[in-house]
Amino acid sequence: MTTTEKIANAKKRIDELERLIKYWNDSEHDGAKIVNFSMNIENKVA
């Protein structure tokens, strides 16, 4: 995996975490906290 790919993957994780934090801090959502993120699972062999 190249450095560019590592940075892109890290940015995706950061974006997901920021969306979760924003969602959890949103006072309008007092009900059940259900988040549906699309997951992209890649099989990689080291």
N, C-alpha and C positions, 0 to 999 in steps of 0.2 A: 504494500500500500504506500503510495507516494505521500509526501508531506501535504500536497494540495488536497488529496482525498481525506487525509486525517483532519485537516482544518475544516473541510466541508462537513464531515460527519460530526465534529465537535460543535459547529455552528447549528446544525440541525438539533442536536441534543439541548443546546442552550436555548434555542427558540421554543422547544417543547416545554422546558422547565419554566421559561418566562410565561408561557401561556397558562401553565398550571398555577403558578403563583398569582397571576392576574385573576384567574377564575376563582381560586380559593379566597382571595381578598375581596372579591366582588360581593358587596353586602346584599345585592338583589337575589343572590342564589342561596337562600337559607335552607333549601330542601336537601335531598340526597345529592351527594357529590359524585356524579358519574361523568367521566371524561372518556370520549371515544377518539383515540388517536389511531391513525392508520399506521400499521407497523410494517416496515420493510425489512424482512429477515433475509440475509444473504448467507449462503453456505460458503465458507472460505476455509481453505486448507493451508496451514502454515508450512 
